[in-house]
Amino acid sequence: MKDISAQRPGKEAFRADILRHLTYTLGKDAGHASDYDWRMALSFAIRDRIVGPWFASTRRTWAENRKRVYYLSMEFLIGRILEDAAINLGLRDLAAEVLADLGQDFATLAGEEPDAALGNGGLGRLAACYMESMATVGCPSYGYGIRYEHGLFRQRFEGGQQVETAEDWLKTRNPWEFERPESAYTIGFKGEVAEKDGRALWTPDETVIASAYDTPVVGWQGRWANTLRLWSAKPTQAFDLERFNRGDYAAAAEPETLARTISRVLYPEDTTYQGKELRLKQEFFLTSAAIQDILRRYLETHTDLTALPTHVAIQMNDTHPALAGPELIRLLTDAHGIGFEEAFDIAQACLGYTNHTLLPEALERWSTWLVGNILPRHMQIIERIDSLHRRRFPNRPHYVGIVKHHEVRMGELAFISAHRVNGVSALHTELVKERLFPELNKLHPGRIVNETNGVTPRRWLRMANPALSGLITETIGEGWEDHLDRLTGLEPHVEDKGFRDAFAGAKRANKVATANWIARTTGISVSPDALFDVQVKRLHEYKRQLLNILQTVAQWHFIRENPNLPHVPRVKIFGGKAAPGYVVAKEIIHLINDVAAVINNDPRTGDLLKVVYPANYNVSMAEHLIPAADLSEQISTAGKEASGTGNMKLSLNGALTIGTLDGANVEIREKVGAENFFLFGLTADEVEERRKDVEHARHAILANQPLQDVLQMIAEGRFSPGQRDRYHGIVDRMWHHDYFLVASDFGAYHAEQGEVDRSYREADDWTRKAALNTARMGFFSSDRAIRGYMEDIWGVDSAL
Ligand code: GL4
């Protein structure tokens, strides 16, 4: 391991770098520079320091002819880059010092960087954590994605309702990327397939150019750096000057507008599938550009395409890039003359597929008509893959193919095209085997493996929580950031009262900062002595924010009815966006805000209960809230949350979890210990069983008086006095439908929240439990997850 302090610039040199960029890159005199100018100059000075490790890593990979990993993802939810890069390079404190001398504040400048929000939620954030971990562990790799002009929409609340506006992170200069105009590929759509000299010849009648922008991703201590290559769509046709000169300006700009549409916006759906033509085009755009780039790079130093799997591993992040199989086969056969079966086997040996969801509404299916129209050659190849596979496994009565009922099933396509398929938590992987692909699993035993998700400790502990990180380093020394298992070294100290007080002190400091932040952003004042109860994630019925807000109402009612009992003060913190078209999720947001307005203004409950829902939850807000949380809400209907990753971040930062046996909660509870986790609710099997009672909801409500009272208050319009029937839909669905079993789990959840209160009163014991959570979460580092992928799926060694 190289010591990076040797490469770290001195104060003078770094100051000179910043001033040089201010002068020559920004063209500004220090006396007249704005925060924006300073942020840019600082970013460029830091970026300069990434270039060295980046070149060195790339050169080594070429020189040693190393196998590379290609991570294809429609989403990379990166967040801000400046501070993360500074920390990985060991420059954070030096930068702050130098800036202070220049009269600038590091945190202010870093806080002005827009989030790169090229993703919706967990799936996209996982891809970002994995990029950082691949760089940290020295796995030579490229991320491939789309350079959306508009990332995930901004959320505002108007009268408690979600309103979306366009996000525009590229409005100001993006200092982290390098434009690569020479790396450009033609992407075709539609057209005809003919035969020429025994090979298929596809002549598309629409084309766009995929043009590359590279962002270096530097790992911990700058030992290795990889590339995130994002594609931007550009027109193939030159600007139509003749039309322009005739005065037809709109028509002259048309080809440009059409082409650009492809990389214009990120689809805002999380865990739902949108059967839109533009979305299919985006998926093919990313996939084709990536596969063309991979083959171009390979052929620079190799000639034998049959050896491709020795040098190339391609990971499909969910089914969105599942056209990678057909596209690779197309190029191997139509462009390079390899036979179909051999091409299929080559592609399969390169490809891996990660499944991130079991929700049927999220599993992509495209009509054969649409695929045939937009990608006629790929439709032929998909049908050939299907019949090849059928031929290899004859006499299967329950055979589930790729093409069924005039639809292409992307899950089956990805499964059959890949040599490994993985789930993202132990429970999820079992359910992928049993419920999602039972027949394919029988045909291909051993193909499905588990790689439990992880999160990067650099961003989610070291950067987001300097107070706790400082304490950890003081207690167990340096080096835990890339050896997170070493956190177990904290365990003996947990028995030391002095350590517990310091741990509690760090949490308290974070809560004070967050209380101030809440006051600034929402105008609501909360006490840092209250229990901070946090549910931050996308709004979705299966995640059951509804269960949380109903229980909040029950607790409010209970406090009002029992004013003389000693209640534990709580702040209920919500954060999250609903897909713009997801009506029920938006109703739940409205309800949370309406309930908040009533509770927060009730003098009878006062500081005993507050509900805050800051708008526009994103990566940066997560970095504020997570270190301040006491309680982590992971309350999805069992069997629905594939893994969760927020659950890991919160527990790592010393929050206790209240949760169901779902996704990675199961493993978190195993690791941190059942006595340090608040468990409630039906298991995945019990959920299935329970649904067989068609009246489960009514039965559960009738058996629970507090829940009945809550539904009654909501139905009467207690929280919507201006429109008393506003929530009749929600209440009605609770009684008669309740697919996600909110009513069936309410009693156990409500009771367990009582346990939480009792535990929180024992402050010192609570701190012991919180510290044990931190100490035992080392397993959930994304470094561990990436090493698992390298070994089980990619067959790649670390270059370090
Ligand atoms: C998700 C899952 O819903 C989530 O549980 C998981 O943690 C994440 C990463 O594996 O993937 N699947 C989809 S789709 N969106 C997600 O966030």
Residues whose N, C-alpha, C, O or C-beta is under 5 A from the ligand:
A	BS01	GL4	G121 G122 L123 L126 T271 H356 T357 V424 E641 A642 S643 G644 T645
